[in-house]
Amino acid sequence: MASFTNVIRSTLGEIAGINDVAEVAYPAGLPAAVRPIAVSNVALLIDYQSPAYAQLYSDRLRRFVGKRGVDDALFCEIAQLLAERMSYHDPIRIAQLKLQEPVTPGRRAVVDKRRFRLDELVSSLPDIVGKPAMRLLERVYCAHRTVQIRFSKASIVGIKRLEFEAWLRHWRRLSTRYEIERVWVERWLHMIDRALTRRPDAVDAVVQSATMIEGYGTGYRHGMAAWHQIIDGLAKPCFDGTLAMTDLSGAIERARAVPRDPKGEQLSKAIAELRLAH
């Protein structure tokens, strides 16, 4: 009961703006070359979620201000990829973007049809609802099934449905999907930190690894799984000193090029071969 009360309190606070900030504060010493990117992405994340969420983005950038090995070009890349990952595409975001599409008088609105896995849809719900629903889906072996959802401004009903789906952003930070993304972003940033300290030659490859994860559905899940395989099998052991690899950057790139399969078997084999080769 207490957890349910906390969910309701947090959600009401989000809706009322109680948890928001009046103005997003940028990190002191943010390079001039990075600031336009940060300003643009703060506007994006306010639209995506809220000013408080945009402040989280700004706070995450702070750790790289004045950091040894982080030049303007690298900082710009981190700032851009961080914003892209923090504005991940879930059904809520797709509804938001659909509502923002311009309407051309005299032309029928385009109906956007997307397929989502059931477990993906459920993961966008608050944990208190999503977790029991996920257990039920797994029990009846339906979690991986896909359903088609229409996103359309072709009718008043369609627009009202989009508005409701977009309003659900107030629940987003209470969802299982948000928690997965939060943990991933923090791990990615941590790996950049470790690369800067232990393997500066591989920093660019670690930063660019964020592009492995995009979109939604099966492609998103395969990308996320492959990213963790590469980090756990190649990058982290090198940072820990348990694996000596002269060309970590090249190994990461070669691993990324391996075709993805549902169980990650091809990538596991490739990583094993790369480890043996070094």
Short mmCIF file of the C-alpha atoms (twelve columns), coordinates in Angstrom:
data_MODEL
# 
_entry.id   MODEL 
# 
loop_
_atom_site.group_PDB 
_atom_site.id 
_atom_site.type_symbol 
_atom_site.label_atom_id 
_atom_site.label_alt_id 
_atom_site.label_comp_id 
_atom_site.label_asym_id 
_atom_site.label_seq_id 
_atom_site.Cartn_x 
_atom_site.Cartn_y 
_atom_site.Cartn_z 
_atom_site.pdbx_PDB_model_num 
ATOM 1   C CA . MET A 1   0.000   0.000   0.000   1 
ATOM 2   C CA . ALA A 2   2.859   2.375   0.827   1 
ATOM 3   C CA . SER A 3   4.458   1.823   -2.584  1 
ATOM 4   C CA . PHE A 4   1.144   2.554   -4.315  1 
ATOM 5   C CA . THR A 5   0.773   5.759   -2.279  1 
ATOM 6   C CA . ASN A 6   4.299   6.826   -3.256  1 
ATOM 7   C CA . VAL A 7   3.528   6.235   -6.942  1 
ATOM 8   C CA . ILE A 8   0.386   8.354   -6.741  1 
ATOM 9   C CA . ARG A 9   2.192   11.112  -4.825  1 
ATOM 10  C CA . SER A 10  5.079   11.195  -7.308  1 
ATOM 11  C CA . THR A 11  2.740   11.223  -10.274 1 
ATOM 12  C CA . LEU A 12  0.573   14.009  -8.893  1 
ATOM 13  C CA . GLY A 13  3.738   15.982  -8.172  1 
ATOM 14  C CA . GLU A 14  4.894   15.486  -11.758 1 
ATOM 15  C CA . ILE A 15  1.534   16.531  -13.189 1 
ATOM 16  C CA . ALA A 16  1.335   19.609  -10.958 1 
ATOM 17  C CA . GLY A 17  4.939   20.568  -11.696 1 
ATOM 18  C CA . ILE A 18  5.900   20.343  -8.020  1 
ATOM 19  C CA . ASN A 19  8.962   18.244  -8.842  1 
ATOM 20  C CA . ASP A 20  10.101  20.610  -11.596 1 
ATOM 21  C CA . VAL A 21  12.759  23.297  -11.664 1 
ATOM 22  C CA . ALA A 22  12.070  26.915  -12.569 1 
ATOM 23  C CA . GLU A 23  15.009  27.078  -14.971 1 
ATOM 24  C CA . VAL A 24  17.596  24.543  -16.072 1 
ATOM 25  C CA . ALA A 25  21.071  25.391  -14.761 1 
ATOM 26  C CA . TYR A 26  23.999  24.577  -17.030 1 
ATOM 27  C CA . PRO A 27  27.298  23.326  -15.614 1 
ATOM 28  C CA . ALA A 28  29.839  26.011  -14.765 1 
ATOM 29  C CA . GLY A 29  32.700  25.920  -17.245 1 
ATOM 30  C CA . LEU A 30  30.692  24.233  -20.001 1 
ATOM 31  C CA . PRO A 31  32.770  24.760  -23.178 1 
ATOM 32  C CA . ALA A 32  31.424  27.332  -25.619 1 
ATOM 33  C CA . ALA A 33  31.443  24.723  -28.397 1 
ATOM 34  C CA . VAL A 34  29.196  22.418  -26.361 1 
ATOM 35  C CA . ARG A 35  26.722  25.000  -25.097 1 
ATOM 36  C CA . PRO A 36  24.583  25.306  -28.278 1 
ATOM 37  C CA . ILE A 37  24.173  21.514  -28.331 1 
ATOM 38  C CA . ALA A 38  23.292  21.473  -24.637 1 
ATOM 39  C CA . VAL A 39  20.764  24.312  -25.054 1 
ATOM 40  C CA . SER A 40  19.098  22.569  -27.997 1 
ATOM 41  C CA . ASN A 41  18.912  19.264  -26.143 1 
ATOM 42  C CA . VAL A 42  17.564  20.850  -22.976 1 
ATOM 43  C CA . ALA A 43  14.675  22.200  -25.064 1 
ATOM 44  C CA . LEU A 44  14.194  18.717  -26.538 1 
ATOM 45  C CA . LEU A 45  14.099  17.042  -23.122 1 
ATOM 46  C CA . ILE A 46  11.724  19.621  -21.656 1 
ATOM 47  C CA . ASP A 47  9.354   18.796  -24.507 1 
ATOM 48  C CA . TYR A 48  10.037  15.088  -24.064 1 
ATOM 49  C CA . GLN A 49  9.471   15.008  -20.311 1 
ATOM 50  C CA . SER A 50  9.932   18.074  -18.092 1 
ATOM 51  C CA . PRO A 51  12.409  20.766  -16.960 1 
ATOM 52  C CA . ALA A 52  13.485  18.497  -14.083 1 
ATOM 53  C CA . TYR A 53  14.395  15.796  -16.585 1 
ATOM 54  C CA . ALA A 54  16.352  18.322  -18.658 1 
ATOM 55  C CA . GLN A 55  18.180  19.302  -15.463 1 
ATOM 56  C CA . LEU A 56  19.208  15.667  -15.028 1 
ATOM 57  C CA . TYR A 57  20.747  15.856  -18.520 1 
ATOM 58  C CA . SER A 58  22.655  18.992  -17.568 1 
ATOM 59  C CA . ASP A 59  23.846  17.395  -14.321 1 
ATOM 60  C CA . ARG A 60  25.120  14.375  -16.232 1 
ATOM 61  C CA . LEU A 61  27.149  16.645  -18.514 1 
ATOM 62  C CA . ARG A 62  28.817  18.259  -15.503 1 
ATOM 63  C CA . ARG A 63  31.043  15.255  -14.864 1 
ATOM 64  C CA . PHE A 64  32.923  15.888  -18.119 1 
ATOM 65  C CA . VAL A 65  33.588  19.598  -17.642 1 
ATOM 66  C CA . GLY A 66  37.362  20.063  -17.416 1 
ATOM 67  C CA . LYS A 67  37.946  16.311  -17.546 1 
ATOM 68  C CA . ARG A 68  41.348  15.305  -18.874 1 
ATOM 69  C CA . GLY A 69  41.123  13.784  -22.336 1 
ATOM 70  C CA . VAL A 70  37.734  15.337  -23.150 1 
ATOM 71  C CA . ASP A 71  38.205  17.873  -25.944 1 
ATOM 72  C CA . ASP A 72  35.379  19.912  -27.448 1 
ATOM 73  C CA . ALA A 73  34.664  17.407  -30.228 1 
ATOM 74  C CA . LEU A 74  34.374  14.476  -27.817 1 
ATOM 75  C CA . PHE A 75  32.275  16.510  -25.381 1 
ATOM 76  C CA . CYS A 76  29.897  17.515  -28.196 1 
ATOM 77  C CA . GLU A 77  29.502  13.871  -29.188 1 
ATOM 78  C CA . ILE A 78  28.769  12.811  -25.608 1 
ATOM 79  C CA . ALA A 79  26.250  15.646  -25.191 1 
ATOM 80  C CA . GLN A 80  24.399  14.701  -28.376 1 
ATOM 81  C CA . LEU A 81  24.327  10.941  -27.823 1 
ATOM 82  C CA . LEU A 82  23.274  11.383  -24.195 1 
ATOM 83  C CA . ALA A 83  20.270  13.453  -25.251 1 
ATOM 84  C CA . GLU A 84  19.320  10.960  -27.939 1 
ATOM 85  C CA . ARG A 85  19.347  8.123   -25.440 1 
ATOM 86  C CA . MET A 86  17.447  10.133  -22.816 1 
ATOM 87  C CA . SER A 87  14.715  10.809  -25.398 1 
ATOM 88  C CA . TYR A 88  14.231  7.152   -26.258 1 
ATOM 89  C CA . HIS A 89  11.253  6.198   -28.412 1 
ATOM 90  C CA . ASP A 90  8.413   4.585   -26.547 1 
ATOM 91  C CA . PRO A 91  4.723   4.704   -27.557 1 
ATOM 92  C CA . ILE A 92  4.363   7.893   -25.523 1 
ATOM 93  C CA . ARG A 93  7.075   9.679   -27.501 1 
ATOM 94  C CA . ILE A 94  5.710   8.510   -30.823 1 
ATOM 95  C CA . ALA A 95  2.327   9.981   -29.847 1 
ATOM 96  C CA . GLN A 96  4.024   13.248  -28.862 1 
ATOM 97  C CA . LEU A 97  5.817   13.485  -32.205 1 
ATOM 98  C CA . LYS A 98  2.659   12.594  -34.130 1 
ATOM 99  C CA . LEU A 99  0.784   15.444  -32.456 1 
ATOM 100 C CA . GLN A 100 3.556   17.837  -33.480 1 
ATOM 101 C CA . GLU A 101 3.349   16.935  -37.177 1 
ATOM 102 C CA . PRO A 102 2.038   19.849  -39.269 1 
ATOM 103 C CA . VAL A 103 -1.381  19.492  -40.832 1 
ATOM 104 C CA . THR A 104 -1.673  20.441  -44.499 1 
ATOM 105 C CA . PRO A 105 -5.132  21.760  -45.396 1 
ATOM 106 C CA . GLY A 106 -6.836  19.589  -47.985 1 
ATOM 107 C CA . ARG A 107 -4.545  16.605  -47.408 1 
ATOM 108 C CA . ARG A 108 -5.513  13.566  -45.395 1 
ATOM 109 C CA . ALA A 109 -3.354  12.940  -42.343 1 
ATOM 110 C CA . VAL A 110 -0.944  10.015  -42.621 1 
ATOM 111 C CA . VAL A 111 -1.734  7.047   -40.390 1 
ATOM 112 C CA . ASP A 112 1.416   5.781   -38.728 1 
ATOM 113 C CA . LYS A 113 1.301   2.073   -37.899 1 
ATOM 114 C CA . ARG A 114 3.882   0.640   -35.487 1 
ATOM 115 C CA . ARG A 115 4.378   -2.837  -34.078 1 
ATOM 116 C CA . PHE A 116 5.338   -3.226  -30.425 1 
ATOM 117 C CA . ARG A 117 6.034   -6.251  -28.292 1 
ATOM 118 C CA . LEU A 118 3.573   -6.715  -25.439 1 
ATOM 119 C CA . ASP A 119 6.366   -6.707  -22.857 1 
ATOM 120 C CA . GLU A 120 7.562   -3.392  -24.323 1 
ATOM 121 C CA . LEU A 121 4.140   -1.826  -23.933 1 
ATOM 122 C CA . VAL A 122 3.799   -3.111  -20.384 1 
ATOM 123 C CA . SER A 123 7.270   -1.840  -19.454 1 
ATOM 124 C CA . SER A 124 6.050   1.694   -20.196 1 
ATOM 125 C CA . LEU A 125 3.516   1.442   -17.352 1 
ATOM 126 C CA . PRO A 126 4.298   2.368   -13.725 1 
ATOM 127 C CA . ASP A 127 6.006   -0.515  -11.922 1 
ATOM 128 C CA . ILE A 128 3.095   -1.075  -9.584  1 
ATOM 129 C CA . VAL A 129 0.938   -1.974  -12.601 1 
ATOM 130 C CA . GLY A 130 3.598   -3.066  -15.093 1 
ATOM 131 C CA . LYS A 131 5.356   -5.724  -13.035 1 
ATOM 132 C CA . PRO A 132 2.227   -7.785  -12.225 1 
ATOM 133 C CA . ALA A 133 1.123   -7.448  -15.859 1 
ATOM 134 C CA . MET A 134 4.562   -8.619  -17.025 1 
ATOM 135 C CA . ARG A 135 4.397   -11.670 -14.774 1 
ATOM 136 C CA . LEU A 136 0.998   -12.515 -16.236 1 
ATOM 137 C CA . LEU A 137 2.275   -12.166 -19.821 1 
ATOM 138 C CA . GLU A 138 5.233   -14.411 -19.066 1 
ATOM 139 C CA . ARG A 139 2.978   -16.980 -17.406 1 
ATOM 140 C CA . VAL A 140 0.830   -17.280 -20.523 1 
ATOM 141 C CA . TYR A 141 3.856   -17.056 -22.876 1 
ATOM 142 C CA . CYS A 142 2.650   -13.878 -24.584 1 
ATOM 143 C CA . ALA A 143 5.372   -11.395 -23.589 1 
ATOM 144 C CA . HIS A 144 7.134   -11.536 -26.969 1 
ATOM 145 C CA . ARG A 145 4.025   -11.275 -29.095 1 
ATOM 146 C CA . THR A 146 3.593   -8.093  -31.098 1 
ATOM 147 C CA . VAL A 147 0.593   -5.872  -31.602 1 
ATOM 148 C CA . GLN A 148 0.030   -3.097  -34.110 1 
ATOM 149 C CA . ILE A 149 -0.822  0.369   -32.836 1 
ATOM 150 C CA . ARG A 150 -2.127  3.179   -35.020 1 
ATOM 151 C CA . PHE A 151 -0.966  6.747   -34.446 1 
ATOM 152 C CA . SER A 152 -3.260  9.041   -36.424 1 
ATOM 153 C CA . LYS A 153 -4.558  12.611  -36.588 1 
ATOM 154 C CA . ALA A 154 -7.086  11.670  -39.257 1 
ATOM 155 C CA . SER A 155 -10.037 11.993  -36.859 1 
ATOM 156 C CA . ILE A 156 -11.045 13.705  -33.640 1 
ATOM 157 C CA . VAL A 157 -11.017 10.334  -31.874 1 
ATOM 158 C CA . GLY A 158 -7.491  9.654   -33.132 1 
ATOM 159 C CA . ILE A 159 -6.273  13.057  -31.965 1 
ATOM 160 C CA . LYS A 160 -7.833  12.648  -28.519 1 
ATOM 161 C CA . ARG A 161 -6.195  9.244   -28.185 1 
ATOM 162 C CA . LEU A 162 -2.818  10.733  -29.133 1 
ATOM 163 C CA . GLU A 163 -3.296  13.477  -26.556 1 
ATOM 164 C CA . PHE A 164 -4.022  10.914  -23.854 1 
ATOM 165 C CA . GLU A 165 -1.011  8.795   -24.854 1 
ATOM 166 C CA . ALA A 166 1.217   11.883  -24.841 1 
ATOM 167 C CA . TRP A 167 -0.142  12.863  -21.403 1 
ATOM 168 C CA . LEU A 168 1.112   9.534   -20.077 1 
ATOM 169 C CA . ARG A 169 4.638   11.034  -20.085 1 
ATOM 170 C CA . HIS A 170 3.857   12.052  -16.497 1 
ATOM 171 C CA . TRP A 171 4.053   8.341   -15.611 1 
ATOM 172 C CA . ARG A 172 7.173   7.644   -17.680 1 
ATOM 173 C CA . ARG A 173 9.758   8.076   -14.917 1 
ATOM 174 C CA . LEU A 174 7.875   5.558   -12.772 1 
ATOM 175 C CA . SER A 175 8.068   2.841   -15.413 1 
ATOM 176 C CA . THR A 176 10.238  -0.250  -15.785 1 
ATOM 177 C CA . ARG A 177 11.479  1.008   -19.166 1 
ATOM 178 C CA . TYR A 178 12.674  4.269   -17.638 1 
ATOM 179 C CA . GLU A 179 14.593  2.400   -14.937 1 
ATOM 180 C CA . ILE A 180 16.272  0.196   -17.572 1 
ATOM 181 C CA . GLU A 181 17.272  3.296   -19.536 1 
ATOM 182 C CA . ARG A 182 18.485  5.112   -16.422 1 
ATOM 183 C CA . VAL A 183 20.752  2.217   -15.431 1 
ATOM 184 C CA . TRP A 184 22.067  1.888   -18.988 1 
ATOM 185 C CA . VAL A 185 22.876  5.610   -19.338 1 
ATOM 186 C CA . GLU A 186 24.731  5.637   -16.034 1 
ATOM 187 C CA . ARG A 187 26.721  2.570   -17.027 1 
ATOM 188 C CA . TRP A 188 27.604  4.072   -20.410 1 
ATOM 189 C CA . LEU A 189 28.816  7.281   -18.747 1 
ATOM 190 C CA . HIS A 190 30.776  5.239   -16.210 1 
ATOM 191 C CA . MET A 191 32.455  3.272   -18.993 1 
ATOM 192 C CA . ILE A 192 33.458  6.524   -20.689 1 
ATOM 193 C CA . ASP A 193 35.006  7.643   -17.387 1 
ATOM 194 C CA . ARG A 194 36.897  4.368   -17.082 1 
ATOM 195 C CA . ALA A 195 38.109  4.512   -20.670 1 
ATOM 196 C CA . LEU A 196 39.432  8.030   -20.104 1 
ATOM 197 C CA . THR A 197 41.388  6.764   -17.106 1 
ATOM 198 C CA . ARG A 198 42.515  3.312   -18.228 1 
ATOM 199 C CA . ARG A 199 42.306  3.210   -22.046 1 
ATOM 200 C CA . PRO A 200 42.167  6.675   -23.643 1 
ATOM 201 C CA . ASP A 201 42.765  5.050   -27.030 1 
ATOM 202 C CA . ALA A 202 39.328  3.397   -26.807 1 
ATOM 203 C CA . VAL A 203 37.278  6.372   -25.585 1 
ATOM 204 C CA . ASP A 204 35.794  7.192   -28.980 1 
ATOM 205 C CA . ALA A 205 34.697  3.582   -29.491 1 
ATOM 206 C CA . VAL A 206 33.022  3.485   -26.080 1 
ATOM 207 C CA . VAL A 207 31.242  6.784   -26.705 1 
ATOM 208 C CA . GLN A 208 30.044  5.680   -30.143 1 
ATOM 209 C CA . SER A 209 28.785  2.370   -28.753 1 
ATOM 210 C CA . ALA A 210 25.672  4.275   -27.665 1 
ATOM 211 C CA . THR A 211 24.510  4.232   -31.276 1 
ATOM 212 C CA . MET A 212 24.001  0.457   -30.995 1 
ATOM 213 C CA . ILE A 213 20.798  1.102   -29.083 1 
ATOM 214 C CA . GLU A 214 17.956  2.819   -30.894 1 
ATOM 215 C CA . GLY A 215 14.318  2.596   -31.789 1 
ATOM 216 C CA . TYR A 216 11.967  0.112   -30.184 1 
ATOM 217 C CA . GLY A 217 10.845  -3.494  -30.481 1 
ATOM 218 C CA . THR A 218 13.126  -6.412  -31.265 1 
ATOM 219 C CA . GLY A 219 15.875  -4.265  -32.783 1 
ATOM 220 C CA . TYR A 220 16.096  -2.219  -29.594 1 
ATOM 221 C CA . ARG A 221 16.330  -5.309  -27.392 1 
ATOM 222 C CA . HIS A 222 18.975  -6.950  -29.559 1 
ATOM 223 C CA . GLY A 223 21.001  -3.744  -29.563 1 
ATOM 224 C CA . MET A 224 20.837  -3.431  -25.792 1 
ATOM 225 C CA . ALA A 225 21.838  -7.074  -25.284 1 
ATOM 226 C CA . ALA A 226 24.730  -6.776  -27.759 1 
ATOM 227 C CA . TRP A 227 26.006  -3.622  -26.067 1 
ATOM 228 C CA . HIS A 228 26.204  -5.364  -22.700 1 
ATOM 229 C CA . GLN A 229 27.930  -8.358  -24.276 1 
ATOM 230 C CA . ILE A 230 30.627  -6.166  -25.796 1 
ATOM 231 C CA . ILE A 231 31.157  -4.125  -22.646 1 
ATOM 232 C CA . ASP A 232 31.249  -7.195  -20.372 1 
ATOM 233 C CA . GLY A 233 33.368  -9.269  -22.747 1 
ATOM 234 C CA . LEU A 234 35.866  -6.713  -24.021 1 
ATOM 235 C CA . ALA A 235 35.813  -3.229  -22.488 1 
ATOM 236 C CA . LYS A 236 35.318  -3.967  -18.793 1 
ATOM 237 C CA . PRO A 237 37.973  -6.740  -18.610 1 
ATOM 238 C CA . CYS A 238 40.487  -4.364  -20.225 1 
ATOM 239 C CA . PHE A 239 39.609  -1.600  -17.773 1 
ATOM 240 C CA . ASP A 240 39.862  -4.066  -14.874 1 
ATOM 241 C CA . GLY A 241 43.282  -5.236  -16.058 1 
ATOM 242 C CA . THR A 242 42.200  -8.863  -16.500 1 
ATOM 243 C CA . LEU A 243 42.472  -8.725  -20.292 1 
ATOM 244 C CA . ALA A 244 45.435  -7.344  -22.223 1 
ATOM 245 C CA . MET A 245 44.263  -6.088  -25.601 1 
ATOM 246 C CA . THR A 246 46.430  -3.742  -27.661 1 
ATOM 247 C CA . ASP A 247 43.626  -2.603  -29.975 1 
ATOM 248 C CA . LEU A 248 40.516  -2.411  -27.814 1 
ATOM 249 C CA . SER A 249 38.928  0.187   -30.071 1 
ATOM 250 C CA . GLY A 250 39.311  -2.043  -33.122 1 
ATOM 251 C CA . ALA A 251 37.984  -5.054  -31.219 1 
ATOM 252 C CA . ILE A 252 34.869  -3.131  -30.194 1 
ATOM 253 C CA . GLU A 253 34.283  -2.059  -33.788 1 
ATOM 254 C CA . ARG A 254 34.688  -5.589  -35.093 1 
ATOM 255 C CA . ALA A 255 32.326  -6.924  -32.448 1 
ATOM 256 C CA . ARG A 256 29.753  -4.296  -33.360 1 
ATOM 257 C CA . ALA A 257 29.852  -5.451  -36.982 1 
ATOM 258 C CA . VAL A 258 28.742  -8.984  -36.062 1 
ATOM 259 C CA . PRO A 259 25.154  -9.689  -37.222 1 
ATOM 260 C CA . ARG A 260 22.762  -9.884  -34.283 1 
ATOM 261 C CA . ASP A 261 20.782  -12.989 -33.524 1 
ATOM 262 C CA . PRO A 262 18.110  -13.531 -30.847 1 
ATOM 263 C CA . LYS A 263 20.405  -15.371 -28.426 1 
ATOM 264 C CA . GLY A 264 23.591  -13.429 -29.168 1 
ATOM 265 C CA . GLU A 265 25.466  -16.612 -30.021 1 
ATOM 266 C CA . GLN A 266 27.356  -15.179 -33.014 1 
ATOM 267 C CA . LEU A 267 28.511  -12.221 -30.977 1 
ATOM 268 C CA . SER A 268 29.589  -14.448 -28.062 1 
ATOM 269 C CA . LYS A 269 31.678  -16.515 -30.453 1 
ATOM 270 C CA . ALA A 270 33.220  -13.410 -32.038 1 
ATOM 271 C CA . ILE A 271 34.092  -11.924 -28.649 1 
ATOM 272 C CA . ALA A 272 35.745  -15.185 -27.594 1 
ATOM 273 C CA . GLU A 273 37.825  -15.167 -30.772 1 
ATOM 274 C CA . LEU A 274 38.835  -11.538 -30.280 1 
ATOM 275 C CA . ARG A 275 39.938  -12.266 -26.726 1 
ATOM 276 C CA . LEU A 276 42.042  -15.224 -27.873 1 
ATOM 277 C CA . ALA A 277 43.619  -13.183 -30.672 1 
ATOM 278 C CA . HIS A 278 44.988  -10.727 -28.148 1 
# 
